[in-house]
């Protein structure tokens, strides 16, 4: 392994002071996978007060001295260093009630969650791998350190972390670890919503997300109970080849790995079971499922404490995921006025998202090929690009006149806003040019003053 110079220097300073020190955890794991670590964490036999003495004169942040952690900032880059420790009991299924500082790295590694995260490295000692983490990396397996049920009882978030690592790394899960995480999935109720949200979104964006969703619907239903009716649900509709959960999983797989879009596809059809009606031929129909799905999405983003902007976007995309983007005969609608009105309603970012959503949703029916939907999406995107290159008017702000201009023509009160809206629609429909004189003439001729 090749350590960055600052990391090597930090380890050397601790060793020169008589302590052992290692890079530990995710940075070691990622290095062994030939990936660039996002950050470097260190562990050491030095106690917090001893670390402070070693790094006197440096920019040191007392991150969590109670748990043996401080952060040394070198050239504006933070390096977290933690004293070797063992953990006491976990009454709240999240945090240790107490920690005990130890002098041996073995005790520290034994408290960690998964074998691939329980390795340490120093230039002097080399790799310390007491639990087969390197072999598990090569086998592409997520496996708990020690007894899986104990690891998950200590920290319930590890249930979701195991799935997240499996999805992001596209690894399998060791059978004993899998059994324990299924058994203890209900303890996720003890975890803060924000932590669940972050792990879930990372999981959904992983290359193995579809496989994990298919394999562990029971765990996801513990997080979002509204998913339960979808699992194994026969859609009984000739437009859909798959049951509702499989359709949902394929929709997630076929949307770009952006958190808001992946979460949208997870929830886009959650309202279907609640609105199902069956006609005399046995065909199921799901009128207004979009609105019910949006209500469920609203509850989900609130429960998981999404930020306001992302929450609003997810709910909006779920509500309008099925909005027509085709002509009556099913062809791609590239009409200028149509696209301008869609831009007016959704804005460029969300209109592009809806085009992506239509593609993913159609592929996931099982009745349209990826090639066909890629072509349709490309046609829509190209038409949108060409239209936007013209810098067209599709918002009131872009109109060549404003409220003061219309007041100068004699309009007053609510009539001003109504007239501006009529002008915008006329511009988008191509009935008048977005020029001040043309718009003033249009008002004089066609809008009552």
Buried (B, 14 or more C-beta within 10 A) or exposed (E): EEBBEBBBEBBBBBBEBEBBBBBBBBBBBBBBEEEEBEEBBBBBBBBBEBBBEBBEEEEBEEBBBEBBBBBBEBEEEEBBBBBBBBBEEBEEBBEBEEBEBBBEBEBBBBBBBBBBBBBBBBBEBEBBBBBBBBEBBEEEBBBBBBEBBEBBBBBBBBBBBBBBBBBBBBBBBBEEBBEBBBBBBEBBEEBEEEBBBBBBBBBBBBEBBBBBBEBBBEBBBBBBEBBBBBBEBEBEBEEBBBBBBBBBBBBBBBBEBBBBBBBBBBBBBBBBBBBBEEEEEEEBEBEEBBEBBBBBBBBBBEBBEBEEEBBEBBBBBBBBBBBEBEEEEEEBBBEBEBBBBBBBEBEEEBBBBBBBBBBBBBBBBEEBEEEEBEEBBEBBBEBBEEBEEEEBBBEBEEBBBEEEBBEEBEBEEEBBEEBBEBBBBBBBEEEBBBEEEBBBEBBEEEBEE
